[in-house]
Amino acid sequence: MQNRWLGHGKWLLRRLRDAKADELVDAYRALVRGEGAEWFIEVVEHVLESAGGRLEAGYRRAAPPR
């Protein structure tokens, strides 16, 4: 997603749209409507795999130097 995963709130949806993640947005909307989490989980797993997989427990990201 080209380093654009830091969206929050309304910006998250905009970032996903910019990244052409329509299926992820559709699956999220279905989840919010109460249609079950299975599709959303499947799509999220695919997105994570395409980005290199899940992070391991204990992962830390160093703050950039000031």
C-alpha positions in Angstrom: 0.0 0.0 0.0 3.0 2.2 -0.5 3.6 3.4 3.1 0.1 4.8 3.4 -1.3 2.5 6.2 -1.1 5.2 8.8 -4.6 6.6 8.1 -6.9 7.1 11.0 -10.7 7.6 11.3 -12.2 8.9 8.1 -8.8 9.0 6.5 -8.5 5.3 6.8 -11.3 4.8 4.3 -9.8 7.4 2.0 -6.4 5.7 2.1 -7.9 2.3 1.3 -9.8 3.8 -1.6 -6.6 5.5 -2.9 -4.9 2.1 -2.7 -7.7 0.5 -4.7 -8.6 -1.8 -1.9 -12.2 -2.0 -2.8 -12.7 -5.6 -1.7 -11.3 -4.7 1.8 -13.7 -1.7 2.1 -16.6 -3.8 0.9 -15.7 -6.6 3.4 -15.4 -4.0 6.2 -18.8 -2.6 5.4 -20.3 -6.1 5.5 -18.7 -6.6 8.9 -20.2 -3.4 10.2 -23.6 -4.4 8.9 -23.4 -7.5 11.0 -23.0 -10.0 8.1 -20.2 -11.9 9.9 -16.5 -11.6 10.0 -15.4 -14.5 7.8 -15.1 -12.5 4.5 -13.4 -9.6 6.3 -10.9 -11.9 7.9 -10.1 -13.6 4.6 -9.5 -10.3 2.8 -7.3 -9.0 5.7 -5.2 -12.2 5.6 -4.7 -11.7 1.9 -3.7 -8.0 2.4 -1.3 -8.9 5.1 0.3 -11.7 3.0 0.7 -9.3 0.1 2.5 -6.9 2.4 4.9 -9.5 3.8 2.8 -11.3 6.4 1.9 -10.6 10.0 4.3 -9.0 12.4 5.7 -11.1 15.1 4.9 -10.6 18.7 7.3 -8.1 20.3 7.8 -6.1 17.1 9.1 -2.6 17.9 9.6 0.2 15.4 12.3 2.7 16.3 11.3 6.4 16.4 13.0 8.4 13.6 15.9 10.6 14.8 15.0 14.2 15.6 
